Every structure is written in C-alpha cells, then in structure tokens.
Amino acid sequence: MTKSELIDRVCGRLEYLTRKDAEVAVNTLFDYLGEQIARGRRVELRGFGSFGTKARAARRGRNPKTGETVEVPAKEVPFFRAGKSLRNQVDQG
C-alpha cells in the first residue's frame, strides 16, 4: 500500500473528510512518528505494533566494489515490532 492509497482509504471511510484533509492527517501522523523516533522515543500503536530505535555497534565492513575493508561507525536505526493481533492476522493469511 502506498501513501496515496492510504489517503484514499481514509477518504473512503470518513466521507466527511476531503482528500486534502485526509492527506494532512496522514502526513501529520507520519511526521509525528518520525520526530518521536528520531528523538529516541518509542511509539506504540495498540493492536498494530511499536516503533523505536536499535543501536548498531561499530563494525568492519567491506566495500563490495573494491573489496576494501572499511570501518562502519556505530549508529541508531529505526525498528518496528509487530503487535500480537497484527502477527495473528498475518499468520492466518
């Protein structure tokens, strides 16, 4: 599903919203999620899952083009953990 498909879905379910209003709502949600995750905070959507960050340690990597060994610095990466009801939904197909 793309972002525009999500906006269309919101418009379809909430007929009193214009497409522009639905777009603002979806963009606001994504902006808020991004801001909170960037600050290192965890965001939980009950029944769906939680978003957060995980620390990755520094390591040695390899440049695939040249084969040269390079140092990869430590960093924080975004992480999603599915909630129980979402896992069950996916498991049932």
PDB file of N, CA, C and O in Angstrom:
ATOM      1  N   MET A   1       0.849  -1.174   0.000  1.00  0.00           N
ATOM      2  CA  MET A   1       0.000   0.000   0.000  1.00  0.00           C
ATOM      3  C   MET A   1       0.890   1.231   0.000  1.00  0.00           C
ATOM      4  O   MET A   1       1.854   1.317   0.760  1.00  0.00           O
ATOM      5  N   THR A   2       0.556   2.175  -0.856  1.00  0.00           N
ATOM      6  CA  THR A   2       1.307   3.425  -0.900  1.00  0.00           C
ATOM      7  C   THR A   2       0.617   4.467  -0.035  1.00  0.00           C
ATOM      8  O   THR A   2      -0.508   4.272   0.424  1.00  0.00           O
ATOM      9  N   LYS A   3       1.308   5.568   0.177  1.00  0.00           N
ATOM     10  CA  LYS A   3       0.756   6.648   0.989  1.00  0.00           C
ATOM     11  C   LYS A   3      -0.526   7.200   0.357  1.00  0.00           C
ATOM     12  O   LYS A   3      -1.494   7.485   1.062  1.00  0.00           O
ATOM     13  N   SER A   4      -0.532   7.349  -0.962  1.00  0.00           N
ATOM     14  CA  SER A   4      -1.736   7.873  -1.634  1.00  0.00           C
ATOM     15  C   SER A   4      -2.900   6.887  -1.519  1.00  0.00           C
ATOM     16  O   SER A   4      -4.054   7.304  -1.422  1.00  0.00           O
ATOM     17  N   GLU A   5      -2.609   5.591  -1.529  1.00  0.00           N
ATOM     18  CA  GLU A   5      -3.673   4.597  -1.329  1.00  0.00           C
ATOM     19  C   GLU A   5      -4.238   4.693   0.086  1.00  0.00           C
ATOM     20  O   GLU A   5      -5.444   4.549   0.285  1.00  0.00           O
ATOM     21  N   LEU A   6      -3.371   4.935   1.065  1.00  0.00           N
ATOM     22  CA  LEU A   6      -3.824   5.110   2.444  1.00  0.00           C
ATOM     23  C   LEU A   6      -4.722   6.341   2.555  1.00  0.00           C
ATOM     24  O   LEU A   6      -5.762   6.296   3.212  1.00  0.00           O
ATOM     25  N   ILE A   7      -4.323   7.427   1.920  1.00  0.00           N
ATOM     26  CA  ILE A   7      -5.134   8.652   1.936  1.00  0.00           C
ATOM     27  C   ILE A   7      -6.496   8.392   1.295  1.00  0.00           C
ATOM     28  O   ILE A   7      -7.520   8.839   1.811  1.00  0.00           O
ATOM     29  N   ASP A   8      -6.510   7.676   0.184  1.00  0.00           N
ATOM     30  CA  ASP A   8      -7.782   7.324  -0.466  1.00  0.00           C
ATOM     31  C   ASP A   8      -8.649   6.471   0.448  1.00  0.00           C
ATOM     32  O   ASP A   8      -9.867   6.646   0.488  1.00  0.00           O
ATOM     33  N   ARG A   9      -8.032   5.549   1.183  1.00  0.00           N
ATOM     34  CA  ARG A   9      -8.766   4.670   2.101  1.00  0.00           C
ATOM     35  C   ARG A   9      -9.392   5.475   3.224  1.00  0.00           C
ATOM     36  O   ARG A   9     -10.535   5.222   3.607  1.00  0.00           O
ATOM     37  N   VAL A  10      -8.647   6.453   3.762  1.00  0.00           N
ATOM     38  CA  VAL A  10      -9.167   7.318   4.828  1.00  0.00           C
ATOM     39  C   VAL A  10     -10.350   8.112   4.295  1.00  0.00           C
ATOM     40  O   VAL A  10     -11.367   8.239   4.976  1.00  0.00           O
ATOM     41  N   CYS A  11     -10.229   8.649   3.082  1.00  0.00           N
ATOM     42  CA  CYS A  11     -11.330   9.406   2.470  1.00  0.00           C
ATOM     43  C   CYS A  11     -12.567   8.523   2.289  1.00  0.00           C
ATOM     44  O   CYS A  11     -13.694   8.974   2.491  1.00  0.00           O
ATOM     45  N   GLY A  12     -12.348   7.276   1.910  1.00  0.00           N
ATOM     46  CA  GLY A  12     -13.462   6.358   1.702  1.00  0.00           C
ATOM     47  C   GLY A  12     -14.190   6.010   2.985  1.00  0.00           C
ATOM     48  O   GLY A  12     -15.411   5.855   2.987  1.00  0.00           O
ATOM     49  N   ARG A  13     -13.457   5.887   4.063  1.00  0.00           N
ATOM     50  CA  ARG A  13     -14.083   5.529   5.344  1.00  0.00           C
ATOM     51  C   ARG A  13     -14.709   6.719   6.052  1.00  0.00           C
ATOM     52  O   ARG A  13     -15.731   6.580   6.723  1.00  0.00           O
ATOM     53  N   LEU A  14     -14.099   7.884   5.906  1.00  0.00           N
ATOM     54  CA  LEU A  14     -14.601   9.096   6.563  1.00  0.00           C
ATOM     55  C   LEU A  14     -15.052  10.065   5.480  1.00  0.00           C
ATOM     56  O   LEU A  14     -14.303  10.949   5.065  1.00  0.00           O
ATOM     57  N   GLU A  15     -16.268   9.885   5.037  1.00  0.00           N
ATOM     58  CA  GLU A  15     -16.773  10.617   3.874  1.00  0.00           C
ATOM     59  C   GLU A  15     -16.846  12.123   4.095  1.00  0.00           C
ATOM     60  O   GLU A  15     -16.867  12.885   3.128  1.00  0.00           O
ATOM     61  N   TYR A  16     -16.885  12.564   5.349  1.00  0.00           N
ATOM     62  CA  TYR A  16     -16.956  13.992   5.625  1.00  0.00           C
ATOM     63  C   TYR A  16     -15.603  14.686   5.454  1.00  0.00           C
ATOM     64  O   TYR A  16     -15.535  15.915   5.453  1.00  0.00           O
ATOM     65  N   LEU A  17     -14.523  13.906   5.308  1.00  0.00           N
ATOM     66  CA  LEU A  17     -13.198  14.481   5.090  1.00  0.00           C
ATOM     67  C   LEU A  17     -12.935  14.663   3.595  1.00  0.00           C
ATOM     68  O   LEU A  17     -13.259  13.800   2.779  1.00  0.00           O
ATOM     69  N   THR A  18     -12.346  15.795   3.263  1.00  0.00           N
ATOM     70  CA  THR A  18     -11.905  15.973   1.887  1.00  0.00           C
ATOM     71  C   THR A  18     -10.577  15.242   1.720  1.00  0.00           C
ATOM     72  O   THR A  18      -9.938  14.865   2.703  1.00  0.00           O
ATOM     73  N   ARG A  19     -10.174  15.049   0.481  1.00  0.00           N
ATOM     74  CA  ARG A  19      -8.901  14.378   0.235  1.00  0.00           C
ATOM     75  C   ARG A  19      -7.757  15.187   0.843  1.00  0.00           C
ATOM     76  O   ARG A  19      -6.808  14.619   1.384  1.00  0.00           O
ATOM     77  N   LYS A  20      -7.849  16.500   0.755  1.00  0.00           N
ATOM     78  CA  LYS A  20      -6.811  17.378   1.317  1.00  0.00           C
ATOM     79  C   LYS A  20      -6.722  17.203   2.839  1.00  0.00           C
ATOM     80  O   LYS A  20      -5.625  17.127   3.393  1.00  0.00           O
ATOM     81  N   ASP A  21      -7.886  17.140   3.516  1.00  0.00           N
ATOM     82  CA  ASP A  21      -7.891  16.939   4.971  1.00  0.00           C
ATOM     83  C   ASP A  21      -7.289  15.582   5.346  1.00  0.00           C
ATOM     84  O   ASP A  21      -6.529  15.480   6.308  1.00  0.00           O
ATOM     85  N   ALA A  22      -7.633  14.547   4.583  1.00  0.00           N
ATOM     86  CA  ALA A  22      -7.089  13.214   4.850  1.00  0.00           C
ATOM     87  C   ALA A  22      -5.577  13.201   4.624  1.00  0.00           C
ATOM     88  O   ALA A  22      -4.836  12.559   5.369  1.00  0.00           O
ATOM     89  N   GLU A  23      -5.130  13.911   3.598  1.00  0.00           N
ATOM     90  CA  GLU A  23      -3.703  13.984   3.322  1.00  0.00           C
ATOM     91  C   GLU A  23      -2.964  14.681   4.464  1.00  0.00           C
ATOM     92  O   GLU A  23      -1.882  14.251   4.861  1.00  0.00           O
ATOM     93  N   VAL A  24      -3.547  15.752   4.986  1.00  0.00           N
ATOM     94  CA  VAL A  24      -2.946  16.463   6.119  1.00  0.00           C
ATOM     95  C   VAL A  24      -2.879  15.542   7.337  1.00  0.00           C
ATOM     96  O   VAL A  24      -1.870  15.529   8.043  1.00  0.00           O
ATOM     97  N   ALA A  25      -3.936  14.777   7.590  1.00  0.00           N
ATOM     98  CA  ALA A  25      -3.969  13.875   8.740  1.00  0.00           C
ATOM     99  C   ALA A  25      -2.897  12.788   8.620  1.00  0.00           C
ATOM    100  O   ALA A  25      -2.178  12.519   9.581  1.00  0.00           O
ATOM    101  N   VAL A  26      -2.791  12.173   7.458  1.00  0.00           N
ATOM    102  CA  VAL A  26      -1.807  11.102   7.255  1.00  0.00           C
ATOM    103  C   VAL A  26      -0.390  11.666   7.358  1.00  0.00           C
ATOM    104  O   VAL A  26       0.472  11.066   8.000  1.00  0.00           O
ATOM    105  N   ASN A  27      -0.148  12.813   6.731  1.00  0.00           N
ATOM    106  CA  ASN A  27       1.184  13.423   6.797  1.00  0.00           C
ATOM    107  C   ASN A  27       1.544  13.825   8.224  1.00  0.00           C
ATOM    108  O   ASN A  27       2.694  13.682   8.638  1.00  0.00           O
ATOM    109  N   THR A  28       0.564  14.329   8.980  1.00  0.00           N
ATOM    110  CA  THR A  28       0.803  14.706  10.369  1.00  0.00           C
ATOM    111  C   THR A  28       1.194  13.484  11.201  1.00  0.00           C
ATOM    112  O   THR A  28       2.115  13.552  12.015  1.00  0.00           O
ATOM    113  N   LEU A  29       0.502  12.381  10.997  1.00  0.00           N
ATOM    114  CA  LEU A  29       0.818  11.146  11.710  1.00  0.00           C
ATOM    115  C   LEU A  29       2.238  10.690  11.394  1.00  0.00           C
ATOM    116  O   LEU A  29       3.008  10.385  12.306  1.00  0.00           O
ATOM    117  N   PHE A  30       2.590  10.642  10.114  1.00  0.00           N
ATOM    118  CA  PHE A  30       3.929  10.193   9.732  1.00  0.00           C
ATOM    119  C   PHE A  30       5.010  11.144  10.236  1.00  0.00           C
ATOM    120  O   PHE A  30       6.071  10.700  10.673  1.00  0.00           O
ATOM    121  N   ASP A  31       4.750  12.440  10.177  1.00  0.00           N
ATOM    122  CA  ASP A  31       5.717  13.422  10.686  1.00  0.00           C
ATOM    123  C   ASP A  31       5.943  13.234  12.179  1.00  0.00           C
ATOM    124  O   ASP A  31       7.081  13.265  12.649  1.00  0.00           O
ATOM    125  N   TYR A  32       4.854  13.039  12.926  1.00  0.00           N
ATOM    126  CA  TYR A  32       4.958  12.848  14.372  1.00  0.00           C
ATOM    127  C   TYR A  32       5.735  11.576  14.696  1.00  0.00           C
ATOM    128  O   TYR A  32       6.605  11.581  15.568  1.00  0.00           O
ATOM    129  N   LEU A  33       5.421  10.486  13.995  1.00  0.00           N
ATOM    130  CA  LEU A  33       6.150   9.234  14.222  1.00  0.00           C
ATOM    131  C   LEU A  33       7.636   9.438  13.979  1.00  0.00           C
ATOM    132  O   LEU A  33       8.464   9.014  14.784  1.00  0.00           O
ATOM    133  N   GLY A  34       7.977  10.085  12.872  1.00  0.00           N
ATOM    134  CA  GLY A  34       9.379  10.319  12.546  1.00  0.00           C
ATOM    135  C   GLY A  34      10.090  11.169  13.578  1.00  0.00           C
ATOM    136  O   GLY A  34      11.225  10.876  13.953  1.00  0.00           O
ATOM    137  N   GLU A  35       9.426  12.226  14.043  1.00  0.00           N
ATOM    138  CA  GLU A  35      10.024  13.102  15.057  1.00  0.00           C
ATOM    139  C   GLU A  35      10.304  12.350  16.352  1.00  0.00           C
ATOM    140  O   GLU A  35      11.387  12.471  16.925  1.00  0.00           O
ATOM    141  N   GLN A  36       9.335  11.581  16.805  1.00  0.00           N
ATOM    142  CA  GLN A  36       9.493  10.864  18.068  1.00  0.00           C
ATOM    143  C   GLN A  36      10.568   9.789  17.976  1.00  0.00           C
ATOM    144  O   GLN A  36      11.361   9.626  18.903  1.00  0.00           O
ATOM    145  N   ILE A  37      10.600   9.063  16.877  1.00  0.00           N
ATOM    146  CA  ILE A  37      11.612   8.022  16.701  1.00  0.00           C
ATOM    147  C   ILE A  37      12.999   8.653  16.616  1.00  0.00           C
ATOM    148  O   ILE A  37      13.958   8.119  17.173  1.00  0.00           O
ATOM    149  N   ALA A  38      13.111   9.787  15.923  1.00  0.00           N
ATOM    150  CA  ALA A  38      14.394  10.480  15.807  1.00  0.00           C
ATOM    151  C   ALA A  38      14.895  10.955  17.169  1.00  0.00           C
ATOM    152  O   ALA A  38      16.104  11.047  17.381  1.00  0.00           O
ATOM    153  N   ARG A  39      13.991  11.254  18.087  1.00  0.00           N
ATOM    154  CA  ARG A  39      14.370  11.674  19.438  1.00  0.00           C
ATOM    155  C   ARG A  39      14.711  10.489  20.341  1.00  0.00           C
ATOM    156  O   ARG A  39      15.093  10.671  21.497  1.00  0.00           O
ATOM    157  N   GLY A  40      14.572   9.289  19.810  1.00  0.00           N
ATOM    158  CA  GLY A  40      14.885   8.096  20.589  1.00  0.00           C
ATOM    159  C   GLY A  40      13.713   7.590  21.399  1.00  0.00           C
ATOM    160  O   GLY A  40      13.877   6.699  22.233  1.00  0.00           O
ATOM    161  N   ARG A  41      12.534   8.141  21.169  1.00  0.00           N
ATOM    162  CA  ARG A  41      11.346   7.706  21.904  1.00  0.00           C
ATOM    163  C   ARG A  41      10.679   6.534  21.196  1.00  0.00           C
ATOM    164  O   ARG A  41      10.825   6.354  19.987  1.00  0.00           O
ATOM    165  N   ARG A  42       9.961   5.761  21.954  1.00  0.00           N
ATOM    166  CA  ARG A  42       9.236   4.612  21.427  1.00  0.00           C
ATOM    167  C   ARG A  42       7.791   5.041  21.199  1.00  0.00           C
ATOM    168  O   ARG A  42       7.202   5.715  22.045  1.00  0.00           O
ATOM    169  N   VAL A  43       7.220   4.656  20.065  1.00  0.00           N
ATOM    170  CA  VAL A  43       5.828   4.968  19.746  1.00  0.00           C
ATOM    171  C   VAL A  43       5.084   3.647  19.597  1.00  0.00           C
ATOM    172  O   VAL A  43       5.463   2.793  18.795  1.00  0.00           O
ATOM    173  N   GLU A  44       4.018   3.493  20.382  1.00  0.00           N
ATOM    174  CA  GLU A  44       3.247   2.253  20.357  1.00  0.00           C
ATOM    175  C   GLU A  44       1.841   2.531  19.865  1.00  0.00           C
ATOM    176  O   GLU A  44       1.161   3.424  20.371  1.00  0.00           O
ATOM    177  N   LEU A  45       1.408   1.759  18.872  1.00  0.00           N
ATOM    178  CA  LEU A  45       0.033   1.808  18.379  1.00  0.00           C
ATOM    179  C   LEU A  45      -0.604   0.481  18.762  1.00  0.00           C
ATOM    180  O   LEU A  45      -0.339  -0.549  18.141  1.00  0.00           O
ATOM    181  N   ARG A  46      -1.443   0.516  19.786  1.00  0.00           N
ATOM    182  CA  ARG A  46      -2.034  -0.724  20.323  1.00  0.00           C
ATOM    183  C   ARG A  46      -2.710  -1.531  19.221  1.00  0.00           C
ATOM    184  O   ARG A  46      -3.455  -0.989  18.405  1.00  0.00           O
ATOM    185  N   GLY A  47      -2.441  -2.827  19.211  1.00  0.00           N
ATOM    186  CA  GLY A  47      -3.026  -3.722  18.228  1.00  0.00           C
ATOM    187  C   GLY A  47      -2.273  -3.740  16.911  1.00  0.00           C
ATOM    188  O   GLY A  47      -2.498  -4.631  16.092  1.00  0.00           O
ATOM    189  N   PHE A  48      -1.387  -2.782  16.684  1.00  0.00           N
ATOM    190  CA  PHE A  48      -0.628  -2.738  15.431  1.00  0.00           C
ATOM    191  C   PHE A  48       0.837  -3.073  15.688  1.00  0.00           C
ATOM    192  O   PHE A  48       1.367  -4.032  15.127  1.00  0.00           O
ATOM    193  N   GLY A  49       1.489  -2.281  16.537  1.00  0.00           N
ATOM    194  CA  GLY A  49       2.884  -2.541  16.832  1.00  0.00           C
ATOM    195  C   GLY A  49       3.564  -1.336  17.433  1.00  0.00           C
ATOM    196  O   GLY A  49       2.914  -0.340  17.751  1.00  0.00           O
ATOM    197  N   SER A  50       4.865  -1.423  17.590  1.00  0.00           N
ATOM    198  CA  SER A  50       5.618  -0.315  18.167  1.00  0.00           C
ATOM    199  C   SER A  50       6.812   0.020  17.285  1.00  0.00           C
ATOM    200  O   SER A  50       7.401  -0.844  16.636  1.00  0.00           O
ATOM    201  N   PHE A  51       7.147   1.308  17.286  1.00  0.00           N
ATOM    202  CA  PHE A  51       8.265   1.823  16.526  1.00  0.00           C
ATOM    203  C   PHE A  51       9.299   2.339  17.517  1.00  0.00           C
ATOM    204  O   PHE A  51       8.948   2.920  18.544  1.00  0.00           O
ATOM    205  N   GLY A  52      10.543   2.132  17.212  1.00  0.00           N
ATOM    206  CA  GLY A  52      11.603   2.627  18.073  1.00  0.00           C
ATOM    207  C   GLY A  52      12.922   2.582  17.342  1.00  0.00           C
ATOM    208  O   GLY A  52      12.966   2.520  16.113  1.00  0.00           O
ATOM    209  N   THR A  53      13.995   2.613  18.105  1.00  0.00           N
ATOM    210  CA  THR A  53      15.327   2.528  17.513  1.00  0.00           C
ATOM    211  C   THR A  53      16.116   1.415  18.182  1.00  0.00           C
ATOM    212  O   THR A  53      15.848   1.033  19.321  1.00  0.00           O
ATOM    213  N   LYS A  54      17.084   0.911  17.455  1.00  0.00           N
ATOM    214  CA  LYS A  54      18.012  -0.073  17.991  1.00  0.00           C
ATOM    215  C   LYS A  54      19.419   0.421  17.717  1.00  0.00           C
ATOM    216  O   LYS A  54      19.692   1.021  16.677  1.00  0.00           O
ATOM    217  N   ALA A  55      20.289   0.166  18.645  1.00  0.00           N
ATOM    218  CA  ALA A  55      21.689   0.560  18.490  1.00  0.00           C
ATOM    219  C   ALA A  55      22.427  -0.512  17.700  1.00  0.00           C
ATOM    220  O   ALA A  55      22.286  -1.705  17.968  1.00  0.00           O
ATOM    221  N   ARG A  56      23.203  -0.079  16.740  1.00  0.00           N
ATOM    222  CA  ARG A  56      24.076  -0.978  15.991  1.00  0.00           C
ATOM    223  C   ARG A  56      25.513  -0.631  16.364  1.00  0.00           C
ATOM    224  O   ARG A  56      25.914   0.531  16.296  1.00  0.00           O
ATOM    225  N   ALA A  57      26.255  -1.602  16.742  1.00  0.00           N
ATOM    226  CA  ALA A  57      27.653  -1.395  17.148  1.00  0.00           C
ATOM    227  C   ALA A  57      28.526  -1.096  15.930  1.00  0.00           C
ATOM    228  O   ALA A  57      28.181  -1.440  14.799  1.00  0.00           O
ATOM    229  N   ALA A  58      29.650  -0.455  16.183  1.00  0.00           N
ATOM    230  CA  ALA A  58      30.629  -0.229  15.117  1.00  0.00           C
ATOM    231  C   ALA A  58      31.146  -1.594  14.662  1.00  0.00           C
ATOM    232  O   ALA A  58      31.218  -2.543  15.443  1.00  0.00           O
ATOM    233  N   ARG A  59      31.498  -1.666  13.396  1.00  0.00           N
ATOM    234  CA  ARG A  59      31.971  -2.947  12.860  1.00  0.00           C
ATOM    235  C   ARG A  59      32.862  -2.710  11.649  1.00  0.00           C
ATOM    236  O   ARG A  59      32.978  -1.595  11.140  1.00  0.00           O
ATOM    237  N   ARG A  60      33.470  -3.769  11.217  1.00  0.00           N
ATOM    238  CA  ARG A  60      34.244  -3.723   9.975  1.00  0.00           C
ATOM    239  C   ARG A  60      33.355  -4.231   8.861  1.00  0.00           C
ATOM    240  O   ARG A  60      32.721  -5.279   8.981  1.00  0.00           O
ATOM    241  N   GLY A  61      33.316  -3.475   7.773  1.00  0.00           N
ATOM    242  CA  GLY A  61      32.541  -3.881   6.611  1.00  0.00           C
ATOM    243  C   GLY A  61      33.458  -4.014   5.412  1.00  0.00           C
ATOM    244  O   GLY A  61      34.674  -3.854   5.515  1.00  0.00           O
ATOM    245  N   ARG A  62      32.849  -4.309   4.271  1.00  0.00           N
ATOM    246  CA  ARG A  62      33.635  -4.487   3.060  1.00  0.00           C
ATOM    247  C   ARG A  62      32.975  -3.723   1.932  1.00  0.00           C
ATOM    248  O   ARG A  62      31.769  -3.852   1.721  1.00  0.00           O
ATOM    249  N   ASN A  63      33.740  -2.933   1.207  1.00  0.00           N
ATOM    250  CA  ASN A  63      33.235  -2.237   0.038  1.00  0.00           C
ATOM    251  C   ASN A  63      33.039  -3.294  -1.051  1.00  0.00           C
ATOM    252  O   ASN A  63      34.014  -3.902  -1.492  1.00  0.00           O
ATOM    253  N   PRO A  64      31.795  -3.525  -1.497  1.00  0.00           N
ATOM    254  CA  PRO A  64      31.556  -4.598  -2.460  1.00  0.00           C
ATOM    255  C   PRO A  64      32.196  -4.340  -3.832  1.00  0.00           C
ATOM    256  O   PRO A  64      32.472  -5.278  -4.580  1.00  0.00           O
ATOM    257  N   LYS A  65      32.424  -3.088  -4.148  1.00  0.00           N
ATOM    258  CA  LYS A  65      33.002  -2.764  -5.462  1.00  0.00           C
ATOM    259  C   LYS A  65      34.505  -3.039  -5.498  1.00  0.00           C
ATOM    260  O   LYS A  65      35.020  -3.616  -6.456  1.00  0.00           O
ATOM    261  N   THR A  66      35.200  -2.615  -4.439  1.00  0.00           N
ATOM    262  CA  THR A  66      36.663  -2.743  -4.430  1.00  0.00           C
ATOM    263  C   THR A  66      37.160  -3.898  -3.571  1.00  0.00           C
ATOM    264  O   THR A  66      38.298  -4.342  -3.722  1.00  0.00           O
ATOM    265  N   GLY A  67      36.304  -4.388  -2.663  1.00  0.00           N
ATOM    266  CA  GLY A  67      36.718  -5.445  -1.757  1.00  0.00           C
ATOM    267  C   GLY A  67      37.506  -4.922  -0.562  1.00  0.00           C
ATOM    268  O   GLY A  67      37.932  -5.697   0.294  1.00  0.00           O
ATOM    269  N   GLU A  68      37.699  -3.608  -0.506  1.00  0.00           N
ATOM    270  CA  GLU A  68      38.457  -2.979   0.571  1.00  0.00           C
ATOM    271  C   GLU A  68      37.683  -3.038   1.882  1.00  0.00           C
ATOM    272  O   GLU A  68      36.462  -2.879   1.886  1.00  0.00           O
ATOM    273  N   THR A  69      38.381  -3.266   2.999  1.00  0.00           N
ATOM    274  CA  THR A  69      37.782  -3.261   4.327  1.00  0.00           C
ATOM    275  C   THR A  69      37.600  -1.814   4.780  1.00  0.00           C
ATOM    276  O   THR A  69      38.512  -0.995   4.674  1.00  0.00           O
ATOM    277  N   VAL A  70      36.390  -1.516   5.293  1.00  0.00           N
ATOM    278  CA  VAL A  70      36.102  -0.161   5.780  1.00  0.00           C
ATOM    279  C   VAL A  70      35.504  -0.254   7.175  1.00  0.00           C
ATOM    280  O   VAL A  70      34.878  -1.253   7.529  1.00  0.00           O
ATOM    281  N   GLU A  71      35.702   0.792   7.959  1.00  0.00           N
ATOM    282  CA  GLU A  71      35.129   0.856   9.306  1.00  0.00           C
ATOM    283  C   GLU A  71      33.735   1.476   9.196  1.00  0.00           C
ATOM    284  O   GLU A  71      33.577   2.564   8.642  1.00  0.00           O
ATOM    285  N   VAL A  72      32.734   0.785   9.719  1.00  0.00           N
ATOM    286  CA  VAL A  72      31.359   1.285   9.745  1.00  0.00           C
ATOM    287  C   VAL A  72      31.098   1.774  11.168  1.00  0.00           C
ATOM    288  O   VAL A  72      31.202   0.991  12.112  1.00  0.00           O
ATOM    289  N   PRO A  73      30.758   3.062  11.340  1.00  0.00           N
ATOM    290  CA  PRO A  73      30.572   3.600  12.700  1.00  0.00           C
ATOM    291  C   PRO A  73      29.286   3.072  13.357  1.00  0.00           C
ATOM    292  O   PRO A  73      28.375   2.591  12.684  1.00  0.00           O
ATOM    293  N   ALA A  74      29.244   3.177  14.671  1.00  0.00           N
ATOM    294  CA  ALA A  74      28.041   2.813  15.424  1.00  0.00           C
ATOM    295  C   ALA A  74      26.917   3.766  15.038  1.00  0.00           C
ATOM    296  O   ALA A  74      27.165   4.926  14.711  1.00  0.00           O
ATOM    297  N   LYS A  75      25.683   3.275  15.076  1.00  0.00           N
ATOM    298  CA  LYS A  75      24.550   4.130  14.717  1.00  0.00           C
ATOM    299  C   LYS A  75      23.253   3.585  15.293  1.00  0.00           C
ATOM    300  O   LYS A  75      23.173   2.435  15.723  1.00  0.00           O
ATOM    301  N   GLU A  76      22.242   4.440  15.289  1.00  0.00           N
ATOM    302  CA  GLU A  76      20.887   4.065  15.692  1.00  0.00           C
ATOM    303  C   GLU A  76      20.078   3.861  14.416  1.00  0.00           C
ATOM    304  O   GLU A  76      20.158   4.675  13.495  1.00  0.00           O
ATOM    305  N   VAL A  77      19.298   2.777  14.353  1.00  0.00           N
ATOM    306  CA  VAL A  77      18.470   2.508  13.183  1.00  0.00           C
ATOM    307  C   VAL A  77      17.010   2.352  13.616  1.00  0.00           C
ATOM    308  O   VAL A  77      16.740   1.871  14.717  1.00  0.00           O
ATOM    309  N   PRO A  78      16.058   2.760  12.748  1.00  0.00           N
ATOM    310  CA  PRO A  78      14.647   2.593  13.090  1.00  0.00           C
ATOM    311  C   PRO A  78      14.283   1.107  13.134  1.00  0.00           C
ATOM    312  O   PRO A  78      14.853   0.283  12.418  1.00  0.00           O
ATOM    313  N   PHE A  79      13.315   0.795  13.999  1.00  0.00           N
ATOM    314  CA  PHE A  79      12.934  -0.596  14.203  1.00  0.00           C
ATOM    315  C   PHE A  79      11.426  -0.679  14.442  1.00  0.00           C
ATOM    316  O   PHE A  79      10.858   0.169  15.131  1.00  0.00           O
ATOM    317  N   PHE A  80      10.777  -1.700  13.874  1.00  0.00           N
ATOM    318  CA  PHE A  80       9.343  -1.921  14.074  1.00  0.00           C
ATOM    319  C   PHE A  80       9.139  -3.320  14.630  1.00  0.00           C
ATOM    320  O   PHE A  80       9.721  -4.288  14.141  1.00  0.00           O
ATOM    321  N   ARG A  81       8.305  -3.412  15.656  1.00  0.00           N
ATOM    322  CA  ARG A  81       7.939  -4.716  16.209  1.00  0.00           C
ATOM    323  C   ARG A  81       6.420  -4.840  16.114  1.00  0.00           C
ATOM    324  O   ARG A  81       5.689  -4.035  16.692  1.00  0.00           O
ATOM    325  N   ALA A  82       5.954  -5.835  15.393  1.00  0.00           N
ATOM    326  CA  ALA A  82       4.521  -6.037  15.196  1.00  0.00           C
ATOM    327  C   ALA A  82       3.854  -6.440  16.498  1.00  0.00           C
ATOM    328  O   ALA A  82       4.432  -7.172  17.301  1.00  0.00           O
ATOM    329  N   GLY A  83       2.617  -5.953  16.707  1.00  0.00           N
ATOM    330  CA  GLY A  83       1.829  -6.319  17.870  1.00  0.00           C
ATOM    331  C   GLY A  83       1.234  -7.708  17.712  1.00  0.00           C
ATOM    332  O   GLY A  83       1.246  -8.282  16.623  1.00  0.00           O
ATOM    333  N   LYS A  84       0.717  -8.239  18.805  1.00  0.00           N
ATOM    334  CA  LYS A  84       0.196  -9.606  18.800  1.00  0.00           C
ATOM    335  C   LYS A  84      -0.957  -9.779  17.819  1.00  0.00           C
ATOM    336  O   LYS A  84      -0.991 -10.763  17.080  1.00  0.00           O
ATOM    337  N   SER A  85      -1.902  -8.843  17.798  1.00  0.00           N
ATOM    338  CA  SER A  85      -3.048  -9.002  16.901  1.00  0.00           C
ATOM    339  C   SER A  85      -2.631  -8.907  15.434  1.00  0.00           C
ATOM    340  O   SER A  85      -3.198  -9.604  14.592  1.00  0.00           O
ATOM    341  N   LEU A  86      -1.657  -8.065  15.114  1.00  0.00           N
ATOM    342  CA  LEU A  86      -1.158  -7.980  13.734  1.00  0.00           C
ATOM    343  C   LEU A  86      -0.455  -9.265  13.349  1.00  0.00           C
ATOM    344  O   LEU A  86      -0.646  -9.769  12.243  1.00  0.00           O
ATOM    345  N   ARG A  87       0.360  -9.804  14.252  1.00  0.00           N
ATOM    346  CA  ARG A  87       1.049 -11.079  13.973  1.00  0.00           C
ATOM    347  C   ARG A  87       0.040 -12.187  13.723  1.00  0.00           C
ATOM    348  O   ARG A  87       0.209 -12.989  12.805  1.00  0.00           O
ATOM    349  N   ASN A  88      -1.020 -12.234  14.542  1.00  0.00           N
ATOM    350  CA  ASN A  88      -2.038 -13.261  14.362  1.00  0.00           C
ATOM    351  C   ASN A  88      -2.776 -13.091  13.031  1.00  0.00           C
ATOM    352  O   ASN A  88      -3.067 -14.075  12.351  1.00  0.00           O
ATOM    353  N   GLN A  89      -3.075 -11.845  12.662  1.00  0.00           N
ATOM    354  CA  GLN A  89      -3.739 -11.569  11.383  1.00  0.00           C
ATOM    355  C   GLN A  89      -2.905 -12.061  10.213  1.00  0.00           C
ATOM    356  O   GLN A  89      -3.421 -12.693   9.292  1.00  0.00           O
ATOM    357  N   VAL A  90      -1.612 -11.766  10.256  1.00  0.00           N
ATOM    358  CA  VAL A  90      -0.716 -12.159   9.180  1.00  0.00           C
ATOM    359  C   VAL A  90      -0.575 -13.674   9.149  1.00  0.00           C
ATOM    360  O   VAL A  90      -0.545 -14.276   8.075  1.00  0.00           O
ATOM    361  N   ASP A  91      -0.488 -14.289  10.319  1.00  0.00           N
ATOM    362  CA  ASP A  91      -0.324 -15.736  10.404  1.00  0.00           C
ATOM    363  C   ASP A  91      -1.515 -16.478   9.813  1.00  0.00           C
ATOM    364  O   ASP A  91      -1.358 -17.545   9.220  1.00  0.00           O
ATOM    365  N   GLN A  92      -2.712 -15.905   9.977  1.00  0.00           N
ATOM    366  CA  GLN A  92      -3.922 -16.543   9.455  1.00  0.00           C
ATOM    367  C   GLN A  92      -4.128 -16.296   7.972  1.00  0.00           C
ATOM    368  O   GLN A  92      -4.982 -16.925   7.347  1.00  0.00           O
ATOM    369  N   GLY A  93      -3.358 -15.389   7.409  1.00  0.00           N
ATOM    370  CA  GLY A  93      -3.384 -15.143   5.977  1.00  0.00           C
ATOM    371  C   GLY A  93      -4.464 -14.228   5.602  1.00  0.00           C
ATOM    372  O   GLY A  93      -4.626 -13.914   4.423  1.00  0.00           O
TER     373      GLY A  93
END
